[in-house]
Amino acid sequence: MKVSVTNKRTNPVMQREELTASVDYAGGPTPSAAAVRAELAKTLSVTEDRIEIAKLLSATGKPTGTVWLNVWQTAELVPKPKVKKAAEKK
């Protein structure tokens, strides 16, 4: 899998960098978000816990995709995922 950053913007107010990257995964299945996060961490030389994947979109019929992500200055700034509670049975 190859990852290349296509757009990079610094957001000093939110203390993060907002990036867009393209993912090429020819010869394999569509990668999971965890696999993409690990590859991005290697490419950007940051720890995985500082990366928040906002959206991961695969191109139809092609072994490529686009990922929108945020790289936070510290791991403490990364927002926690929202957990939906199961609906109570009546």
C-alpha positions as CSV (number, residue, x, y, z in Angstrom):
1,M,0.0,0.0,0.0
2,K,1.3,3.4,-0.9
3,V,0.1,6.7,0.7
4,S,0.9,10.1,-0.6
5,V,-0.2,13.4,0.9
6,T,-2.1,15.6,-1.7
7,N,-3.1,18.6,0.4
8,K,-1.9,19.9,3.7
9,R,-3.3,22.8,5.8
10,T,-2.3,24.0,9.3
11,N,-5.1,25.0,11.6
12,P,-3.4,26.7,14.6
13,V,-6.7,27.5,16.4
14,M,-7.6,23.8,16.6
15,Q,-3.9,22.8,17.1
16,R,-3.9,20.3,14.2
17,E,-2.9,19.8,10.6
18,E,-5.7,18.9,8.1
19,L,-4.5,16.6,5.3
20,T,-5.9,14.9,2.3
21,A,-4.0,11.8,1.1
22,S,-4.4,9.3,-1.7
23,V,-4.1,5.6,-1.0
24,D,-3.0,3.0,-3.7
25,Y,-3.6,-0.6,-2.6
26,A,-3.2,-2.4,-5.9
27,G,-2.8,-6.2,-5.5
28,G,-4.8,-6.4,-2.3
29,P,-8.2,-5.8,-0.7
30,T,-9.5,-2.4,0.5
31,P,-7.4,-1.6,3.6
32,S,-9.0,-1.1,7.0
33,A,-8.9,2.3,8.7
34,A,-6.4,0.9,11.2
35,A,-4.0,-0.3,8.4
36,V,-4.3,3.1,6.7
37,R,-3.6,4.9,10.0
38,A,-0.5,2.8,10.5
39,E,0.8,3.5,7.0
40,L,0.1,7.2,7.5
41,A,1.9,7.3,10.8
42,K,5.0,5.8,9.0
43,T,4.7,8.3,6.1
44,L,4.2,11.4,8.3
45,S,6.6,10.3,11.1
46,V,4.1,10.7,13.9
47,T,2.5,8.3,16.4
48,E,-0.8,6.6,15.4
49,D,-2.6,8.0,18.5
50,R,-2.3,11.6,17.0
51,I,-4.0,10.7,13.8
52,E,-7.8,11.0,13.4
53,I,-9.3,9.7,10.1
54,A,-12.3,11.8,9.3
55,K,-13.3,10.0,6.1
56,L,-11.9,7.1,4.0
57,L,-13.4,6.8,0.5
58,S,-12.6,4.1,-2.1
59,A,-12.8,4.8,-5.8
60,T,-15.3,2.7,-7.6
61,G,-13.7,-0.1,-9.6
62,K,-10.1,1.1,-8.9
63,P,-7.6,0.0,-6.2
64,T,-7.3,3.6,-5.0
65,G,-8.9,5.8,-2.4
66,T,-8.9,9.1,-0.7
67,V,-8.5,9.8,3.0
68,W,-9.2,13.0,4.9
69,L,-7.4,13.1,8.2
70,N,-6.3,15.4,11.0
71,V,-2.9,15.2,12.7
72,W,-3.2,16.7,16.2
73,Q,-0.3,18.3,18.1
74,T,-0.7,16.0,21.1
75,A,-2.6,12.7,21.6
76,E,-4.7,14.4,24.4
77,L,-6.3,16.7,21.8
78,V,-7.7,13.9,19.6
79,P,-11.5,13.8,20.1
80,K,-12.9,10.6,21.6
81,P,-15.2,8.6,19.3
82,K,-18.9,8.9,20.0
83,V,-20.4,5.6,21.2
84,K,-24.1,5.1,20.4
85,K,-25.9,3.2,23.2
86,A,-28.2,0.4,22.2
87,A,-31.9,1.3,22.2
88,E,-33.6,0.0,25.3
89,K,-36.2,-2.7,24.8
90,K,-39.8,-1.9,25.8
